[in-house]
Amino acid sequence: MSILIIDDDRRNIFALKTALRSRGYDAQGVITAQEGLDILEGGSGISVVLLDMMMPEFDGFQFLKHIRVSLGKDYPPVIAVTAKAMRGDRERCLSAGADGYVSKPVDIDLLLTEIRGLVKG
């Protein structure tokens, strides 16, 4: 299973990649939403996207809106990852088009449960 991590903080990408790879997942990371869009629009075979919702210039909400327009229904499940675990954030992310939600700091076991629930096989 191939996982794309989109986060403007390289430390977050490194930590998630390390944790996911140690559990047998193929994980890659990019630091801008535009790079993530380019990968998805290029038909990359990504199974799931971990998307930081708060990024400068092009945030996770804009990313979700853009992929719905550019890729229609042909995009992998997206799990919103946010440090702002405030009341209503989960609902806001899901209503914007995210398929799942986890808060930072990421509990890797909770994240893996979320991934398995979205990607069968």
GUVEX-976626 format. One line per 2 residues: their letters; for each residue x, y, z of N, C-alpha, C. Coordinates in steps of 0.2 Angstrom, whole numbers. Layout:
% GUVEX-976626
A	X,Y,Z,X,Y,Z,X,Y,Z  ...
//
This chain:
% GUVEX-976626
MS	4,-6,0,0,0,0,4,6,0  3,11,-4,7,17,-5,3,23,-2
IL	7,26,3,4,32,6,7,38,5  4,43,3,6,50,2,5,55,7
II	10,58,10,10,62,16,11,69,13  6,74,14,7,81,12,7,85,18
DD	12,88,20,13,92,26,19,97,25  18,103,27,23,108,26,29,108,31
DR	28,103,36,33,102,41,37,96,39  43,96,37,47,90,36,48,86,41
RN	48,88,48,49,84,53,43,79,54  37,82,53,31,78,53,31,72,47
IF	33,74,41,34,69,36,39,64,38  44,66,41,50,61,43,47,56,48
AL	43,59,53,41,55,58,35,50,56  31,52,51,26,48,49,29,43,44
KT	33,45,40,36,40,35,40,35,39  44,36,44,47,31,48,43,26,51
AL	37,29,54,33,25,58,29,20,53  27,23,47,23,19,42,28,14,39
RS	34,16,37,38,11,34,40,5,38  41,7,45,43,2,50,37,-4,50
RG	31,-2,48,26,-7,48,24,-9,41  29,-8,37,28,-12,30,25,-8,25
YD	23,-1,26,20,3,21,25,7,17  23,8,11,27,12,6,24,19,7
AQ	29,24,10,26,30,11,31,35,8  28,41,5,32,46,3,29,53,5
GV	33,58,5,30,64,8,32,70,3  28,75,3,29,81,0,27,87,4
IT	30,93,3,29,98,8,24,104,5  21,103,-1,16,107,-3,10,104,-6
AQ	4,107,-5,-2,104,-8,-1,103,-16  2,108,-19,3,107,-26,7,101,-28
EG	12,100,-24,16,94,-26,12,88,-25  8,87,-20,3,82,-19,-2,81,-25
LD	-5,87,-27,-9,87,-33,-6,84,-39  0,86,-40,4,84,-46,5,76,-46
IL	6,74,-40,7,66,-40,1,63,-41  -5,65,-38,-11,62,-39,-14,63,-46
EG	-13,68,-49,-15,70,-56,-11,66,-61  -5,64,-59,0,60,-63,-2,52,-63
GS	-7,50,-60,-9,43,-59,-4,39,-56  -2,41,-50,3,38,-46,2,31,-42
GI	-4,29,-42,-5,23,-38,-5,23,-31  -7,30,-28,-7,31,-21,-13,28,-18
SV	-13,24,-13,-18,21,-10,-22,25,-5  -19,30,-1,-22,34,4,-17,40,4
VL	-20,46,6,-17,52,7,-18,55,14  -12,57,17,-12,60,24,-11,67,23
LD	-16,71,24,-16,78,22,-16,83,28  -11,87,29,-11,92,34,-16,97,32
MM	-20,99,36,-25,104,34,-23,111,34  -18,113,38,-16,120,39,-9,121,36
MP	-9,123,30,-3,124,26,-3,131,23  3,134,23,2,141,20,1,141,12
EF	-2,146,9,-3,147,2,-9,142,0  -9,136,1,-14,131,-2,-15,126,3
DG	-20,127,7,-21,123,13,-25,116,11  -26,112,16,-30,106,15,-37,107,12
FQ	-40,112,14,-47,113,12,-47,114,5  -43,119,2,-42,120,-5,-40,114,-9
FL	-36,110,-6,-33,104,-9,-39,99,-10  -43,98,-5,-49,94,-6,-54,96,-11
KH	-55,103,-11,-60,106,-16,-57,105,-23  -50,106,-24,-47,105,-30,-47,98,-33
IR	-46,93,-29,-46,86,-31,-52,84,-33  -58,86,-30,-64,84,-32,-66,87,-39
VS	-63,93,-41,-65,96,-47,-60,92,-53  -54,92,-51,-49,89,-56,-49,82,-57
LG	-51,78,-52,-51,71,-52,-57,67,-52  -63,71,-50,-69,69,-49,-69,64,-44
KD	-72,58,-45,-72,53,-40,-66,48,-40  -61,49,-44,-55,45,-46,-49,47,-42
YP	-50,48,-35,-44,49,-31,-44,45,-24  -39,44,-21,-39,39,-15,-42,43,-9
PV	-43,39,-4,-46,42,2,-41,46,5  -43,52,8,-39,57,11,-41,57,18
IA	-36,57,22,-36,57,30,-33,64,32  -38,68,35,-36,75,37,-31,74,43
VT	-26,78,43,-21,77,49,-21,85,52  -23,86,58,-22,93,60,-20,93,67
AK	-16,99,68,-14,100,75,-19,104,79  -24,107,76,-29,111,79,-35,107,81
AM	-34,102,85,-39,97,87,-45,101,92  -48,106,89,-53,110,92,-60,107,90
RG	-65,108,95,-72,106,94,-74,108,87  -77,103,83,-80,104,77,-75,103,71
DR	-68,103,72,-63,102,67,-65,95,63  -66,90,67,-67,83,63,-73,84,58
ER	-78,87,60,-84,88,56,-83,92,50  -79,98,52,-77,102,46,-73,99,41
CL	-68,95,43,-64,92,38,-68,87,34  -72,83,38,-76,78,34,-81,81,29
SA	-84,86,31,-89,90,27,-85,93,21  -79,94,22,-75,97,16,-73,92,11
GA	-74,86,13,-72,80,8,-67,75,11  -64,76,17,-60,71,19,-63,65,21
DG	-60,59,20,-63,53,22,-62,50,29  -57,53,32,-55,52,39,-52,57,42
YV	-50,57,49,-47,62,53,-43,60,58  -37,62,59,-33,61,65,-30,68,67
SK	-29,68,74,-26,75,76,-18,73,78  -15,79,78,-8,79,80,-7,80,87
PV	-2,77,91,2,72,88,-1,66,86  1,63,81,-3,57,78,-1,51,82
DI	-7,48,84,-6,41,87,-6,36,81  0,33,80,1,29,74,-4,23,74
DL	-6,20,80,-11,14,80,-18,17,78  -20,23,80,-26,26,78,-26,27,70
LL	-20,30,68,-20,31,61,-20,25,57  -17,20,59,-17,13,55,-24,10,55
TE	-28,11,61,-35,9,61,-39,13,56  -38,19,56,-41,24,51,-40,22,44
IR	-33,20,42,-31,18,35,-34,12,33  -34,7,38,-37,0,36,-44,1,35
GL	-48,5,39,-55,6,38,-57,9,31  -52,13,28,-53,16,22,-51,12,16
VK	-46,8,17,-43,5,11,-43,-3,13  -47,-6,10,-48,-13,10,-43,-17,6
G	-40,-22,9,-35,-26,4,-28,-24,4
//
